Amino acid sequence: MQKTWPRVAFVAALSLGVLAACGGGADDEPTPIGLTVQKIGGYTSPLGKSATPPGTVTAQEIPAFDALSKRAFIVNASLSTVDVLDLSDPTKPVRVGVIDISALGASANSVAVSDGLVAVAIEKNPKTDPGVVAFYNATTLQLITSVTVGALPDMLTFTPDGLRVLVANEGEPSGYGTPPAGSSYADPEGSISVITVNRSGSGASLTVAPVVATADFKAFIGKEDELRAQGVRIYGPGANAAQDLEPEYITVSADSKTAYVTLQENNAIAMVDVATARVTAIKPLGFKDHNVAGAGLDASDEDGGTDTNSGTAKIDIVPRPVKGMYLPDGIASYSVDGITYLVTANEGDARADWPGFNEETRVRAHCTAGLDPAVFGADAAKLLFDSALGRLRITTTPNGGATGKNAAGQCNALYSFGGRSISIWKASDVSRVFDSGDDLEQRTKALTEAKFNASHDNDTLDARSSNKGPEPEGVVVAQFGKRSFAFVALERIGGVAVYDVSKPAAATFVTYLNTRTGATGDRGPEGMAFVPASRSPNGKPLLIVGNEESGTTTVLQINLSY
């Protein structure tokens, strides 16, 4: 694992020579010397918090784009709908329709489009029941058919060849342990559904005859200790491997043969053979060392003091003796010189949202017997103050029955949620070749749009410093000529950061755009959809961003320089 993260200079566009080809672009496409990003259009949901008057629910989460109809499809989970926007003029998005999924389930979680065919992932009520994937005509918005998939289908995507839809069925439990009298808990298995679409016709006569296969984790039942020894987090009380492994997000290789699936809470990635619908491997991601130069973090919202539990907010990004669990949400894939690489948005997530088990705590509350001085040195006692590490949110359960404590009850390891970064991994063995270190926090500490580490629902300095910081949520990779760029959505502070990932082991920061204004504007980017120039309604590459908290959809134009 690399031990240093060198600083990279801020540039709105950078100039490099011709690099090795990445997957997805035309060989004869010119290679830009740099790019900038600008907002050219936006849409506000009638019930979004940025509406006038403000609504009471959030909306606009996951976007997808159909080049045939020039429409964007945006999941509005709060209303059990998919909003349909006309983007023929991307500077003026107009809602022209709604897909209502309420007859099929409780909530739409994700949407994907391929040449006029819309696929929507729908969870049931209760969420532990098998979910649904419904197929709609992008032009008529009529339901074509639907199929049953696993519990809590959280994300779906078409394979690059358009022949299949892959679905991450998260399979979250309704609770752990003994339920209250008169009720029961369920813990369904996580899985990946592989749906062969079998489409025919076009336009209004488009039909599909989908066939569902399931890539499950049954083969790993009984191998929980082996997985834990490898570093895969299997820790849900009473859960076997199939129940505990929770698929979150999927990317598919350019040849449509292999899928890479984030198992967020498990801090791992699963590999799936698409043709056979079989999980072929589970790879642990390990931990990030926050105690080296360039990989620090702002660990407290009360660090404006010394050895105190009542400090004030302050920007203080420094190395700390903390291990970061990557716990990625979004993932994207691309290739350089024929080698596939994965880019992960290391958001972090805790099991804390249902009864019977909550792994999330703070350092001072968890380490009541103190920090082990053999590990943390002479400053062990001082590190427990809220002005240092005391308020940092960590897990009580790094893996299985582990607690990160020695025999005396002293904490000998602190595991925080997320990497506050993006990472690049060689896909063949999921070995890390790059991590952006503390760069995202460094880039956002001097914003004029919002205070440092503010959350998406406030403009409070340091609000998220003790809990995942800017929280990178999603990532897409776009290729222009022979260069590849990763676009990263920061869920809490907002905005999109761009990295040149053409040299995977030496990725560099390019630019960052944030379109919030304090506690207003575009906040809480959840999902993104890249539109290449060849399929764009205005002939320019676009990035469509769904902002969950503000209920807005943002259209960004990517301006290339040559």
N, C-alpha and C positions, 0 to 999 in steps of 0.2 A: 504494500500500500504506500502511495506517495506521502511524504511527510511535510511538504511545503506547498503553499499556494501563492505564487508570485503575484504581486499587484499588476493590474493592466490599466493602461491610461485610457481615460474617457475620450472617445472620438465619435462624432456623429457619422462619419464615413471614413473607412480606412482603405488604404491602397496596398494591394499585394499583387504578386505575380500570379501566373497561371498555376493552379493547384490540381491535385489528383481529382479525377472525376468522382462525383457522388451519385448515388442512385436517384432516379426520378426525373431528370432533366434531359432535354434534347442535346445530342452531341454537338449540333451546330449552333446552339443558342449562345449568344455572346456572354462573356463573363464580366460582371460589373466590378468596379474597383471599390464600391461602397454602396450604402443605402441609408435612407432616412425613412421615418414613419410619420404619417400625419393623419389626423382624424378628418374625414371628409363627410361623414354622415352619421346619423344616430336615430334611434327609435326608442320611445319611452312607453312602457306598458301602461295601460289605463290604471292599473292597480299597483304600479311600481312606486317606491318611496320617493322618487324624484318627480312624480306626477303632481299636477296642480288641480285640486288639493291633493295632498299626499294620501296614498292608500294605506292599507294596514297589512298587506302581504308582500312578499318579495316575488320576483319573477325573472324570466329571461336568463336561463342557465346554460343550456347546451345548444350551439348553433350547427347547422349543416347548410350546404348550398347546392342547388341544382342548376347547372348551366343551361339545360334545355328550356326550363320555364323561367330562368332568371329570378328564382325565388330563394329566399332564405327561410329555413324552418327552425324555430327556436322553441325549445322546451320551456313551458311555463308550468312548472311542477305544482305550484300553489293552486292552480285552477284546473288541473288535470287536462291540460290542453297543449297543443303545439301551435304557436302563432306562426302565421304564414305571411312573410313580408315580400312585397314586390321590390326587387333591387335592380330593375332595368335602368334606373337612375340611382346609383349607389349613394349619391349625395342627399337623396330624399327618399329613404325607405318608407313604404306605406303598407300598412297591414291590409291584406286583401282577403284573408280567410282565417279560419281556425279549424284545427282537427281536434275534435272532442273525443277523448279516450275513456270517458267515465263509464261507458257501458262495458268496457273490457277490464277495468281494474281501478285501483285507487290513485295511481300517480304515474305520469310519464317521467322517466328518468334519463333517457338518452334518445337521440335521433341521428340517423345517418341516411345519406341519399346517394344513389348511383343511377345516373342517366334516366331520370324520370320516376324512379322507384324510391319511395320513402319507407324506411323501417323505423319503428318506434318501440323502445323497450318499456314495458309497463309492469309495475309491481302490483300485487294483489293486496287485499285487506282480509286477513292479516298478512304482513310482509313475509311470513314464513311459509306461506302457500306457494306453489309453483306459479311463476309469472308468465307473461305473454309477450310475444313479439308480433306486432301488427304491421301489415304492409298496405301502403296507400299509394294512389296515383298522384304524382306531384302536380299535375295540371287540374284534374277534376276534384282532387282531395277526397275521392271515394275510397272506402275500405275495400281492399281486394280480398284479403284473407288474413288469418292469424294462426299462430301456432303456440303450443305450450312449451315453456323452457323452465329453467331452474328457479329457485326462490330468489327474490330480490334481484332481477336483472338490472344491473347498475350502469352498464355502458355497453354499447354495441358499435360495430364497424363493419363495413364491407371490405372484403379482400381486394387488393389492387386490381385483380382481373374481373371483379364484379360478380363472380359466380357464387360466392358464399357470404353469409353474414355471421360474424362471430359475436357472442354475447358473454359478458362477464357476469355470472350469477353469484352475487356476493354471499348469499346464504347467511345473513346475520341472524343471531338468536333473538328470541323475544325476552330472554332472561337466563340467568344461571342459578344453579342451586335449587333450593326448595321454594316454590312459589307460594303466595298467600293462599289461605284456605279458599277453596272454590274455584281456583284458577290453575292454569298449567303453563309451562314453558316449552317451547320448541326450539331446536337448534338444527336447522336443515344443513345439508352438505353444500359446500361451495362447488361450483362447476363452471365449465365453459361450454356453451351450446354452439355447435357448428351446423349452421342451416344452409343446405344447398338450395339455392333460390329457384332454379328451373323456370326461368322467365321466358315468355313468348309474347309476340305482338309488340305494339308500341302505341304511344298516344293514349287515346281513350280506350283502346282495345288491349292495353297491357294486362297480361295475366301472369301469375306465378303459381307454382305447385311446390311449395317448400317441403323439404324433408329434413328432419332434425336428428342429429347425432350428438352425443354428450361425451365430452372429455371430463372425466371425474377424477377424484383423488382416492378412490377406494383401495387402489393398490398400495397406498401409503398407510392404511390402517394397520396398526401393530408395529409400525416403524417410527413411532413418535420419538422415542429416545434417540434413535439414529439421526433423525432430522434435527433434534435439539443439539446433539453433539456437533453437527455440521454448522450450526448457527441459525437455523430456521426457528423462528419464535412459534412454538406450539404451547399455548398457555391458558386458553380458556378453560375454566374449571369444569372438569368432567367431560371435556370435548375430545373426541378422537381426531386424527389428522384430517379426515375428510370434512368433518364439521368445523374444524378450527381454521383451515386454509380458506381465505376469503378473497377471491379475484376482484380486482378493482378496475383496471384499465388494460386495454389491449392495443398492441401495435403488430402489424403483419409485415413480414419481409417482402421485398419488392417482387419476388417470384411467386408470392401467395402461398408458399409451402409451409412456412413456420410462423407461429404466433408467439409473442413474448407478452406475458401477462403479469402485471404487478400484483403481488399478494401483500397489500399495504401493511396491515397490522402484523403480518408475519415477517416483515423486513426481508422479503425474498421475491424472486421472479420465477415463474413457471414457464417452461418451454412446451409448446403444443405442436404436434404434427397435424397439420390441418387435414390432409387427405384421410387419415385414419381416425381423427378425433381422439387423439391419445396424448396424455401428459407424459412427456419423455424425460423430464428432469425438473427438479426444483433447486434453485441456486440461491444460497444466502448472500446478503449484501454486506454483511459485516458492519463495522461502526466507524464513524468519523471521529478523528482525534481533534477536539477543539482546543487542545493545549499546545498548538504549534503556531508559529508566525504565519499570518495570512489566513488562518482558519478559526479565528476567535469568534466571539458572539457578544452581544449585549444581553446579559443574563438577568437583568433586574429592571423593574420600573421604579425602584427606590435607591438607585446607586449614586444619588447626589449627596453623599455623606460618607463617613469613614466609620466602620465598625458600629453600625447602627441598624435598628429595626424600624426606624421611622424616617428614612431619608426621603429625598425628593427625586423627581425624574431628571435624568441626565443621559446624554449619549455617551456610552462607554463601551466600545467594541474592543475587547482584549481577549487574549488566549485564556482559557479556563480549563481546569482539570475535569473535563466532562466528555463523555462519549455520546455522540449523536447517533441515534438510530435513523437511518435514511428514510424508511417508511414512505416510499414514493407513491404519489397518486398518478399523475399523467406520465406517459411514456411515448416516445417516438423512435422510429428507426430510420437509418439511412446507410449508405455504403460509400467507402473510399477505397479505391484500388481493389475492388471486388470483395472487400471485407465489410461485414455488417456491424454497425455500431448502434447502441441504444442510448438515448438521452432520457434521463429521469428528472422529474420535478419533485424534489425531496420535501414534500409538504409536512409529513408527520401526522399521525392520527392515534388517538387513544381509545381503548375500549372503556367508555365511561357513560354511554347513553342508554343503558338498559339495566333492569334490576339485577341484584345478586353479585355484581362484581364491578369494581371501578379501580383501574390500575393507576389512575392519574393522581399525583400528589405533588407536594412541594418539598424541596430539599430539607428545609428546617423541620417540617412536620414529619418527614420520613426518618430522618437521621437523629432521633431523640437521644441516642447514646453517643452522638458525635461522629466525626469523620476519623477514620483510621489514620493516625499520624505516620504510620509506616508507608502509607500510600500518598497522603496529601501533604506531608511534611510539617514544618514548624508552624505554618499558617493554618493548620487544619481547623482550629477553633474559630479563627477570624472568618474563614470561608463560609461559616454557617450563618453569618449575619445577612439580613435582607439586602444590605448595601453591596454584598458580594454575590453569593449563590443561594441564599436562603429562600428566595421567592421563585427560583427557577422550577418550572414544572418538569417532573421526571416520572418514570414508571416505578411502581412497587414490584413489578414482575418482569424483569428483563427477558426471561425465558423459562418456561416450565415452572418449577418451584423455586427458582432462584430469586433472591431478593437484593443482591448487591451488598450484602452485609457479611461481616466476619462472625466468628463464634461468640464474640463479646457483644454483638449487636451493633457494632460501629459500621457505618457505610464505608465500603472499600471500592465502590465504583458507582458513578452517577450516570444514568442513561436518560438523555433528554429526547424529546420528540422532534423528528425531522432534522434535516441537514442545513436548513436555511440556504439552500444552494441547488444548483443543477449538477448532475454527474454524467459522465460519458463512460460507457462500459463496452468492452469487446463482446459481441453477442455470443460467440462460440462457447465461451466459458464464463461469461458475465464477470470478467475481471475489470476492475476500474482502471481507466487510463487518465481520467481528469475529474477534478471537482472544482467548482468555482469558489470554494473556501468561504470567506466572509464578504465576498465582493458585493452581493446583493444588499447587505446592510450598509456597506460603505457607500454604495451608489445612491442610496435613498436617505442618507443622513442630512443632506442639505437641500431637500425639496422645498419649493415654494408652494406646491399644490397641497401639501399636507404635512403635518408634523411627523417626525421620525417615529417609525414603528406604531403609528396610529392604526387602529382597526378600521374595518370597512363601515362600522356603524358609529364612529366617533372621530374626532380630530384631536385626540389626547396624546400628548408626547409620551412615548415609552409604553403605551398601552399593551403592546404585544411583545415587549422585550423578554418577559419571563416565560413566554409561551409561543414558540415557533417563529417569532419575528415576522418578516414579510410574508412568510408562508407561500412559497412557490407551489402553485396548484396544477397548472397544465402546461404542456409544451407541444409545439408542432415544429417540424423541420421542413424548410423550403429550399429547393435547389434552384440557383440561377446560374446558368452556364456551368462552370466547373467549381463553383463555390456553394457551400451549404450553410444555412443560417438557422439557428434555433430561436424561436420566439417563445418567451416564458411569461405566463400570466402570474402576477403576484396577488394572491387572493385578498390579503388584509390591507396592505398599504395601497394596493391597486396598481394599474399600469402594466405595460408589457416591456420586458427587457429583451434585448437582442444580442446573441453571441454568434460570432463566426466559428463554426465547428468543422471547417474544411480540413483542418489538421487536428484530429480528435484529441491527441495528447497535449495539444497546445492551443486550445480554444481561447478566443479573445473577445472581450466585451466590445460591442459596437455602439449601441445607443439605447435609450430608454425613454418611453413616452408614458406620461400619466395624465389622464384627462378628468381627474376629480378636482374639486375645489373645496378644500376643507372637508366638511361633513356632507357636502352635496356633490353633484356630478356623477360620473361613472365609478361605481364602487362595487367591489367584490367580484372581480372577473373569475368566472367558473370554467367556461369552455371556450375554445377557439376553433375556427374553421379557416383554413388557408384556401384562397382561390387563385390559381395561376393565371397569368395574363392571357393565355390562350383560351381560357374559359370564363374570363371576367367580362361583365357587361360593359365596362368602359375601357377594356384593353389594357388595364394596369393590374398588377398583382394586388390582391386585397387580403385583409385579415378581418374576419368577423368575430367579434368578442361579445359573449353573453355575460352581463354583469348581474349577478344574483341579488346583491343587496339593494342596488339602486333601481332594479327593474328596467334596465336600459340595454339596448343592443347597440354596439359601436361598430362603425365601418371605418377601418383604417386602410389607408393606401400606402403601399410600399414603393417608395421612389428610388429607383436604381440610378446610379451614376456610372458613367463609362469613360 
